[in-house]
Amino acid sequence: MLKALCQSLCLSLPLVASAQAASVVFLNPGYSDETFWVDYSRFMQAAAQGLGMQLTVKYSERRSDLALTQARQVLSGPERPDYLVLVNEQYVAPQIIHLSQGSGVKLFLVNNGLTPSQTELIQGHPQKYPPLLGTLTSNDEQAGYQMLKQLLVQLPASASGQPVELLAFSGISTTPAARLREQGMRRALAEHPQVRLRQVVYGGWRRDRAYEQARQLLQRYRHIRLVWSANDEMAFGAMQAFAEAGYVPGQDVLFSAVNSSPEALKARVEGRLSVLMGGHFSLGGWAMVLLHDDAMKLPFSADGRRDFQAPVLQLIDPAKAQRWLRLQAVPGYGMDFHRFSAQGKRGGYQYPFLQAPVDY
């Protein structure tokens, strides 16, 4: 029995060492002081620490040229990581995938997956583009759909069936997540012909830009009741412009947003945001769980699937907003990341975060 126990321990040691030694570089596309992307990196770091992995974060400051420079340095440097995690922001993924050829670094995409045309390009030239280890995206289209549906629910009963005017603030046109959220919004529009979409503008995820756009739009459209926004910064920029024009957010005009920043959570509690969706800050952390399991030689799925979508974006009501505000002071939201790993689980294990939103 003792001999068998020793053999079992010896067999497990290389796998543990492999997981502990696994190194990851994350090319964060956001600004280094951008609330969402900083929180995103913090959750990834909590996952890395909990799983015994090494994580280095490099911010690209919303510059695709800097992202490519950073990728080139990581993939051609003397100390290459085991994994490179990247976002297909501004459609940079194919160039980085090409740069990884022969590097020995495994690439994993989060948040923004490949577009159909990019997938066709990569699959058609396997000699130039090595295969991705995997992709993990969020339920962006469904989130865009739910936001508009919930805005309509918040309208007074007296407005039911009556024409209502809408403005929409999308992110960056070359960001798949922004496009998907907008598609979801348009799907909801098709179900409610009484909603009149006056204009969609691209605020670049920025508060100052959305503020200026909203000021201009208010000169053109004076009867807006709903403002749909693909993130919180643009929602707050538009909200400032409406407030300066004499509208009361949450009463005269209903606003929606995506993200779970402290400011957004507080605005949901106060009622200035009528609809809020968040939770996708966790996507990078769940990617770390998958990479940990890959380092442990555990397959992501029994059918060899590489592309995953996690329903991380969820509606945040005032009670949940208050709970999340408290949890944000707790590192990694108090998550035990080993609990989500396939390590030690029976065959056929399914990752919980791929099945339903995690209840923080």
C-alpha positions in Angstrom: 0.0 0.0 0.0 2.8 2.4 0.9 4.5 1.6 -2.4 1.3 2.4 -4.3 0.9 5.6 -2.4 4.4 6.7 -3.2 3.9 5.9 -6.9 0.7 7.9 -6.9 2.4 10.9 -5.3 5.3 10.8 -7.6 3.1 10.6 -10.7 1.2 13.7 -9.5 4.2 15.9 -8.7 5.1 16.8 -12.3 1.6 17.9 -13.0 1.4 20.1 -9.9 4.8 21.6 -10.7 3.6 22.2 -14.3 0.5 24.1 -13.1 2.5 26.1 -10.6 5.1 27.0 -13.2 2.5 28.0 -15.9 3.2 31.6 -16.9 0.7 33.8 -18.7 0.9 37.2 -20.3 -2.3 39.2 -20.8 -2.4 41.9 -23.4 -5.0 44.2 -21.9 -6.4 46.4 -24.6 -7.7 49.1 -22.2 -6.1 52.1 -20.6 -4.0 51.4 -17.5 -6.4 53.7 -15.5 -9.6 52.4 -17.1 -11.9 51.1 -14.4 -13.3 48.1 -16.2 -10.0 46.8 -17.6 -8.2 47.4 -14.3 -10.9 45.4 -12.4 -10.6 42.8 -15.2 -6.9 42.4 -14.6 -7.4 42.3 -10.8 -9.8 39.4 -11.1 -7.3 37.6 -13.4 -4.5 38.2 -10.8 -6.7 36.8 -8.1 -7.3 33.7 -10.2 -3.6 33.3 -11.0 -2.7 33.6 -7.4 -5.3 31.2 -6.3 -4.3 28.6 -8.9 -0.6 29.0 -8.4 0.1 30.6 -11.8 2.2 33.5 -12.9 0.4 36.4 -14.6 1.9 39.5 -16.3 -0.4 42.2 -17.6 0.6 44.7 -20.3 -1.8 47.5 -21.1 -2.1 48.6 -24.7 -3.7 51.9 -23.9 -6.4 51.4 -26.6 -3.7 51.4 -29.3 -3.5 48.5 -31.7 0.0 49.5 -32.8 1.2 49.2 -29.2 -0.6 45.8 -28.8 1.3 44.5 -31.8 4.6 45.8 -30.5 3.9 44.2 -27.1 2.9 40.9 -28.7 6.1 40.9 -30.8 8.2 41.4 -27.8 6.5 38.7 -25.8 6.6 36.1 -28.6 10.2 36.7 -29.7 11.8 37.5 -26.4 14.2 35.1 -24.6 11.7 34.4 -21.7 8.5 33.5 -23.4 5.4 32.6 -21.4 3.5 29.4 -21.7 0.3 31.3 -22.7 -0.5 34.6 -24.2 -4.1 35.9 -23.6 -5.3 38.6 -26.0 -8.5 40.4 -27.0 -9.5 40.9 -30.6 -9.9 44.6 -30.1 -9.8 46.6 -33.3 -9.4 43.2 -35.1 -5.7 42.7 -34.2 -5.9 39.0 -33.4 -4.9 37.6 -36.8 -1.7 39.6 -36.9 -0.8 38.4 -33.4 -1.6 34.8 -34.2 0.7 35.1 -37.2 3.5 36.5 -35.0 3.1 33.5 -32.7 4.1 31.0 -35.5 7.0 28.9 -34.2 7.1 30.6 -30.8 5.9 27.7 -28.7 3.4 30.0 -26.9 -0.2 29.0 -26.7 -2.7 31.7 -27.6 -6.1 32.2 -26.0 -8.7 34.8 -27.0 -11.0 36.5 -24.5 -13.9 38.9 -24.8 -13.8 39.5 -28.5 -13.5 36.4 -30.7 -12.6 36.1 -34.3 -15.0 37.4 -36.9 -16.3 35.0 -39.5 -14.0 36.5 -42.2 -11.0 36.3 -39.8 -11.8 32.6 -39.1 -12.0 31.9 -42.8 -8.6 33.6 -43.4 -6.9 31.7 -40.6 -8.3 28.3 -41.4 -7.5 28.8 -45.1 -3.8 29.5 -44.3 -2.7 27.0 -41.6 0.9 27.4 -42.6 0.8 31.1 -41.6 -1.6 30.9 -38.6 -1.2 28.3 -35.9 -4.4 27.1 -34.2 -5.7 29.0 -31.1 -5.8 27.0 -27.9 -9.3 28.4 -27.3 -11.7 31.4 -27.2 -13.9 32.6 -24.3 -16.4 35.3 -25.0 -19.4 36.6 -23.1 -23.1 36.8 -24.0 -22.9 40.3 -25.5 -25.7 39.9 -28.0 -28.1 38.7 -25.4 -27.0 41.5 -23.1 -27.8 44.1 -25.7 -31.2 42.6 -26.2 -32.0 42.3 -22.5 -31.0 45.9 -21.8 -33.5 47.4 -24.2 -36.2 44.9 -23.2 -35.7 45.9 -19.5 -35.7 49.6 -20.4 -39.2 49.1 -21.8 -40.3 47.3 -18.7 -39.3 50.3 -16.7 -41.6 52.7 -18.6 -44.8 53.8 -16.8 -47.8 51.7 -17.6 -49.4 54.8 -19.2 -46.7 54.7 -21.9 -47.5 51.1 -22.9 -47.9 50.7 -26.6 -47.2 54.4 -27.1 -44.4 55.7 -29.4 -41.2 56.2 -27.5 -37.9 57.6 -28.8 -34.5 56.0 -28.2 -30.8 57.0 -28.6 -28.1 54.4 -28.6 -24.4 54.8 -27.8 -22.3 51.9 -29.1 -18.5 51.5 -28.4 -16.0 51.1 -31.2 -17.1 49.9 -34.6 -14.1 47.6 -34.9 -14.8 45.8 -31.6 -16.8 42.6 -32.0 -18.4 43.0 -28.5 -19.8 46.4 -29.4 -21.2 45.1 -32.6 -22.8 42.1 -30.9 -24.4 44.3 -28.2 -25.8 46.6 -30.9 -27.2 43.5 -32.8 -29.0 42.5 -29.6 -30.4 45.9 -29.2 -31.7 45.8 -32.8 -33.2 42.4 -32.3 -35.2 43.8 -29.4 -36.2 46.8 -31.5 -37.7 44.5 -34.1 -40.0 43.1 -31.5 -41.2 46.6 -30.4 -42.2 48.7 -33.4 -43.4 51.5 -31.1 -39.8 52.3 -30.2 -38.3 54.8 -32.6 -34.5 54.6 -32.8 -33.4 58.1 -33.6 -29.7 57.5 -33.9 -26.8 55.2 -33.1 -23.5 56.9 -32.4 -20.1 55.4 -31.6 -18.8 56.9 -28.4 -15.5 54.9 -28.3 -16.4 53.7 -24.8 -15.5 57.2 -23.6 -17.5 59.5 -21.2 -16.2 62.8 -22.7 -17.0 61.7 -26.3 -20.5 60.5 -25.4 -21.1 63.8 -23.5 -20.3 65.9 -26.6 -22.4 63.6 -28.8 -25.4 63.7 -26.5 -25.2 67.5 -26.4 -25.4 67.7 -30.2 -28.1 65.0 -30.4 -30.3 66.9 -27.9 -30.4 69.8 -30.2 -31.9 67.5 -32.8 -34.1 65.2 -30.7 -36.1 66.8 -27.8 -38.4 63.9 -26.9 -35.9 61.1 -26.0 -37.2 58.8 -23.3 -34.7 55.9 -23.5 -30.9 55.9 -23.7 -29.2 52.6 -24.4 -25.5 52.5 -23.8 -22.9 49.7 -24.5 -20.9 50.6 -21.4 -21.1 52.7 -18.2 -18.7 55.5 -19.2 -20.8 56.5 -22.3 -24.0 56.2 -20.2 -22.6 58.7 -17.7 -21.4 61.1 -20.4 -24.8 61.1 -22.0 -26.5 61.4 -18.6 -24.5 64.5 -17.8 -25.6 66.1 -21.1 -29.3 65.3 -20.4 -29.0 66.6 -16.8 -27.6 69.9 -18.0 -30.5 70.2 -20.4 -32.9 69.9 -17.6 -33.9 66.2 -17.7 -33.9 64.0 -14.6 -32.2 60.7 -15.2 -34.3 57.8 -14.0 -37.5 59.8 -14.4 -37.7 61.9 -17.5 -35.2 59.7 -19.3 -34.3 56.1 -18.6 -30.6 55.0 -19.0 -29.1 51.6 -19.4 -25.4 50.6 -19.2 -23.0 47.7 -19.1 -20.2 47.3 -16.4 -20.1 46.9 -12.7 -17.8 49.8 -11.7 -18.5 51.3 -8.2 -20.0 54.4 -9.9 -22.4 52.3 -12.0 -23.4 50.1 -9.1 -24.1 53.2 -7.0 -26.1 54.8 -9.8 -28.2 51.6 -10.0 -28.9 51.7 -6.3 -29.9 55.4 -6.6 -32.1 54.8 -9.6 -30.2 57.1 -12.0 -29.4 53.9 -14.1 -32.7 52.1 -14.7 -31.0 49.0 -16.2 -27.5 47.7 -15.5 -25.8 44.6 -16.8 -22.4 43.4 -15.6 -20.2 40.5 -14.6 -17.9 40.3 -17.7 -15.0 41.6 -15.6 -14.7 37.9 -14.6 -14.1 36.5 -18.0 -10.3 36.7 -17.8 -10.4 34.9 -14.4 -12.4 32.0 -15.9 -9.9 31.9 -18.8 -7.2 31.4 -16.2 -9.1 28.4 -14.8 -9.1 26.8 -18.3 -5.4 27.6 -18.8 -4.6 26.1 -15.4 -6.4 22.9 -16.5 -4.6 22.8 -19.8 -1.3 23.0 -17.9 -2.5 20.1 -15.8 -3.1 18.2 -19.1 -6.8 18.2 -18.6 -8.9 18.8 -21.7 -11.4 21.7 -21.8 -14.2 19.5 -23.0 -14.9 15.9 -23.9 -15.7 16.8 -27.6 -12.5 18.9 -28.1 -14.4 22.1 -28.5 -12.2 25.3 -28.5 -14.7 28.1 -28.6 -16.8 28.9 -25.5 -19.3 31.5 -24.5 -19.9 32.2 -20.8 -23.2 33.9 -19.7 -21.3 36.2 -17.5 -23.3 39.4 -18.3 -26.3 39.4 -15.9 -28.9 41.9 -14.8 -28.0 43.8 -11.7 -30.9 45.0 -9.6 -30.4 47.4 -6.7 -30.0 44.7 -4.1 -27.3 42.9 -6.2 -25.6 46.2 -6.8 -25.3 46.8 -3.1 -23.9 43.3 -2.6 -21.4 43.7 -5.4 -20.2 47.0 -3.9 -19.4 45.2 -0.7 -17.7 42.3 -2.5 -15.4 44.6 -4.5 -13.4 45.3 -1.4 -12.7 41.5 -1.2 -9.8 40.3 -3.4 -11.2 38.3 -6.3 -14.7 38.6 -4.9 -13.7 35.9 -2.4 -13.7 33.3 -5.1 -12.1 29.9 -4.5 -10.9 29.3 -8.1 -9.9 25.7 -7.5 -13.5 25.0 -7.0 -14.2 25.7 -10.6 -11.3 23.7 -12.0 -11.7 20.2 -13.5 -8.9 19.0 -11.4 -10.0 16.1 -9.2 -13.5 16.1 -10.8 -15.2 13.0 -12.3 -15.4 12.5 -16.1 -17.9 14.6 -17.9 -17.3 17.6 -15.6 -18.8 20.8 -17.0 -17.4 24.2 -16.0 -20.1 26.0 -13.9 -19.3 29.4 -15.3 -20.0 28.1 -18.8 -23.5 27.0 -17.8 -24.9 29.9 -15.8 -23.9 33.2 -14.3 -21.8 32.9 -11.1 -23.7 34.2 -8.1 -21.2 36.5 -6.4 
